[in-house]
Amino acid sequence: MRRPHHVRSTARRLAACAVLAVACAATLTGAPAQAHTDLVSTDPRPGQQLTQAPSEIRLSFNESMDTRLSTVSLTVDDTLLGPLPLRRGDEAGSLVAAVDDAAATAATSGGRSEWSISFRVTSVDGHPVTGATSFVVAAPTPAPTTPQPTPSSAPSSTSPADGATPSATTSPTAPTAGADSSRPPADGQSATWGGYLVAGGVLLLVVLGAVAASRLGRTSAEGDS
């Protein structure tokens, strides 16, 4: 017994709808499996230049991350500071890597340094993602200082200070008339007067000798006569 034509058409339409429903269900269930975990933003930003080393580094993804299956490493120039401690951030999908202050200070002691961040993280759904970012830390150059003049060690001016009474300078003066004659003469005057006395004594002896010789001559003449 053959089925009516309209019954066969209805069966075909139902079969087509069933196939279409199965295809839609497979598409919907397969969509999450094909989703990608992407890096949305970083702080510091890629290529950003900072004046001091950051205390933490933030990575934001479009899915929630599992910190137990995630690793964030820091390299400053050629110095590998190793994997950093991780924790979840306040926002969904964010990871916060703590930077040790002592290690960061030692790494940036030379002035300008390039910080490279490499990460391998896994979302809570098991989707892994790897990547890297970098930024620069450069301390500001201090302004040159002008040397201050040192105080001079030269003697101060002879002009008297404000309010001070200038001291009078004394100069030798000639002896005034009527000065005390009992004052002993100076050494040069004593030598002069001594020379005069010696010369006078010699002259006196010469005179006395001449007188004595004259008297002797007279006495001899009278005796002869």
C-alpha positions as CSV (number, residue, x, y, z in Angstrom):
1,M,0.0,0.0,0.0
2,R,1.5,3.2,-1.0
3,R,1.5,6.3,1.2
4,P,-0.2,9.4,0.0
5,H,2.0,12.0,-1.6
6,H,1.4,14.6,1.1
7,V,2.5,12.2,3.8
8,R,5.9,11.6,2.0
9,S,6.4,15.4,1.6
10,T,5.8,16.0,5.3
11,A,8.2,13.3,6.3
12,R,10.9,14.8,4.1
13,R,10.4,18.2,5.6
14,L,10.6,16.8,9.1
15,A,13.8,15.0,8.2
16,A,15.3,18.2,6.8
17,C,14.4,20.1,9.9
18,A,16.0,17.4,12.1
19,V,19.2,17.6,10.2
20,L,19.3,21.4,10.4
21,A,18.7,21.2,14.2
22,V,21.6,18.8,14.6
23,A,23.9,21.0,12.6
24,C,23.0,24.1,14.6
25,A,23.5,22.2,17.9
26,A,26.9,21.0,16.7
27,T,27.9,24.6,15.7
28,L,26.8,26.1,19.0
29,T,28.5,23.4,21.1
30,G,31.7,23.7,19.1
31,A,32.0,27.5,19.3
32,P,33.5,27.7,22.8
33,A,36.1,25.1,21.8
34,Q,37.2,27.3,19.0
35,A,37.4,30.5,21.1
36,H,40.9,32.1,21.5
37,T,42.5,33.5,24.7
38,D,44.0,36.9,23.8
39,L,46.1,39.5,25.6
40,V,44.0,42.7,25.9
41,S,46.3,45.2,27.6
42,T,49.5,45.5,29.7
43,D,50.6,48.0,32.3
44,P,53.2,49.4,31.6
45,R,52.2,49.6,28.0
46,P,54.5,48.2,25.2
47,G,57.3,50.7,24.4
48,Q,56.4,53.0,27.3
49,Q,59.3,54.8,29.0
50,L,59.2,55.1,32.8
51,T,61.4,57.3,35.1
52,Q,61.5,54.6,37.8
53,A,61.2,50.9,38.1
54,P,57.6,49.6,38.5
55,S,56.6,47.6,41.6
56,E,54.2,45.4,39.6
57,I,53.3,44.4,36.1
58,R,49.7,43.9,35.0
59,L,48.5,41.6,32.2
60,S,44.8,41.7,31.1
61,F,43.3,38.9,29.1
62,N,39.8,38.3,27.6
63,E,39.3,35.2,29.8
64,S,39.9,34.4,33.5
65,M,43.4,33.0,34.1
66,D,44.6,30.2,36.3
67,T,47.6,31.5,38.3
68,R,48.7,27.9,39.1
69,L,49.2,27.2,35.4
70,S,50.6,30.6,34.4
71,T,54.2,32.0,34.4
72,V,55.5,35.5,33.9
73,S,59.2,36.1,33.6
74,L,61.2,39.4,33.7
75,T,64.5,40.2,31.9
76,V,66.2,43.5,32.5
77,D,68.8,44.1,29.7
78,D,70.7,40.8,29.9
79,T,69.8,40.0,33.5
80,L,67.1,37.4,34.0
81,L,65.2,38.1,37.2
82,G,63.3,34.8,36.9
83,P,59.6,34.0,37.2
84,L,57.6,36.6,39.2
85,P,55.1,35.9,41.9
86,L,51.6,36.0,40.4
87,R,48.1,36.9,41.8
88,R,44.7,37.6,40.3
89,G,43.9,41.2,39.7
90,D,40.7,43.0,40.6
91,E,39.3,42.7,37.1
92,A,38.3,39.5,35.5
93,G,41.1,38.1,33.3
94,S,43.9,40.1,34.8
95,L,47.1,38.9,36.3
96,V,49.5,40.9,38.6
97,A,53.2,40.1,38.7
98,A,55.1,41.5,41.7
99,V,58.6,43.0,41.1
100,D,61.2,42.8,43.8
101,D,62.4,46.3,44.7
102,A,66.0,45.3,45.5
103,A,66.3,43.3,42.2
104,A,64.8,46.1,40.2
105,T,67.0,48.8,41.7
106,A,70.2,46.7,41.1
107,A,69.2,46.0,37.5
108,T,68.5,49.7,36.7
109,S,71.6,51.1,38.5
110,G,73.3,51.8,35.2
111,G,70.6,54.4,34.1
112,R,68.6,53.4,31.0
113,S,67.5,49.7,30.8
114,E,65.1,47.7,28.7
115,W,62.5,45.5,30.5
116,S,61.2,42.4,28.7
117,I,58.2,40.5,29.9
118,S,57.5,37.0,28.6
119,F,54.4,35.0,29.7
120,R,52.8,31.6,29.2
121,V,49.4,31.6,30.8
122,T,46.5,29.2,30.8
123,S,42.8,30.2,31.2
124,V,40.5,28.4,33.6
125,D,39.0,26.7,30.5
126,G,42.4,25.3,29.7
127,H,43.3,27.6,26.8
128,P,47.1,28.4,26.8
129,V,48.6,31.5,25.3
130,T,52.1,32.8,25.1
131,G,53.6,36.2,24.3
132,A,55.9,39.0,25.3
133,T,56.0,42.7,25.8
134,S,58.7,45.3,26.7
135,F,59.2,48.8,28.0
136,V,62.0,51.1,29.0
137,V,63.1,52.4,32.4
138,A,65.3,55.5,32.3
139,A,66.1,57.7,35.3
140,P,66.0,61.4,34.6
141,T,69.3,63.1,34.1
142,P,70.1,65.5,37.0
143,A,70.6,69.1,36.1
144,P,74.2,70.4,36.2
145,T,75.0,72.3,39.4
146,T,76.9,75.6,39.5
147,P,79.9,75.4,41.8
148,Q,79.6,77.9,44.6
149,P,82.6,80.3,45.1
150,T,84.8,79.5,48.1
151,P,85.5,82.2,50.6
152,S,88.9,83.9,50.0
153,S,91.6,83.5,52.7
154,A,93.1,87.0,51.9
155,P,93.3,89.4,54.7
156,S,90.4,91.7,55.1
157,S,90.5,95.3,54.2
158,T,92.2,97.8,56.5
159,S,89.1,100.0,56.5
160,P,87.5,100.0,60.0
161,A,84.2,98.2,60.5
162,D,81.0,100.1,60.8
163,G,80.8,101.9,64.1
164,A,84.4,101.2,65.0
165,T,86.8,104.0,65.9
166,P,89.9,104.0,63.8
167,S,93.1,103.7,65.9
168,A,95.6,106.5,65.6
169,T,99.0,105.7,64.1
170,T,102.1,107.1,65.9
171,S,105.2,108.4,64.3
172,P,108.5,109.4,65.8
173,T,108.8,113.1,66.6
174,A,111.8,115.3,67.2
175,P,112.7,116.0,70.8
176,T,111.1,119.2,72.0
177,A,113.1,122.1,73.5
178,G,113.3,122.1,77.3
179,A,113.2,118.3,77.5
180,D,114.7,116.7,80.6
181,S,118.5,116.9,80.2
182,S,119.1,114.2,82.8
183,R,118.0,111.6,80.4
184,P,121.0,109.5,79.4
185,P,122.3,110.0,75.9
186,A,121.8,107.4,73.3
187,D,124.6,105.0,72.3
188,G,125.7,107.0,69.3
189,Q,125.9,110.2,71.4
190,S,127.9,108.5,74.1
191,A,130.5,107.3,71.6
192,T,130.8,110.9,70.2
193,W,131.4,112.5,73.6
194,G,133.9,109.8,74.4
195,G,135.9,110.6,71.3
196,Y,135.9,114.3,72.2
197,L,137.2,113.6,75.7
198,V,140.0,111.4,74.4
199,A,141.1,114.0,71.9
200,G,141.0,116.7,74.6
201,G,143.2,114.6,76.9
202,V,145.8,114.0,74.3
203,L,145.9,117.7,73.4
204,L,146.2,118.5,77.1
205,L,149.2,116.1,77.4
206,V,150.8,117.6,74.4
207,V,150.5,121.1,75.8
208,L,151.8,120.1,79.2
209,G,154.8,118.3,77.6
210,A,155.6,121.4,75.6
211,V,155.4,123.6,78.7
212,A,157.6,121.2,80.6
213,A,160.2,121.1,77.8
214,S,160.2,124.9,77.7
215,R,160.9,125.1,81.4
216,L,163.7,122.6,81.3
217,G,165.3,124.5,78.4
218,R,165.2,127.7,80.4
219,T,166.7,126.0,83.5
220,S,169.6,124.6,81.5
221,A,170.4,128.0,79.9
222,E,170.5,129.7,83.3
223,G,172.8,127.1,84.7
224,D,175.3,127.5,81.9
225,S,175.4,131.2,82.4
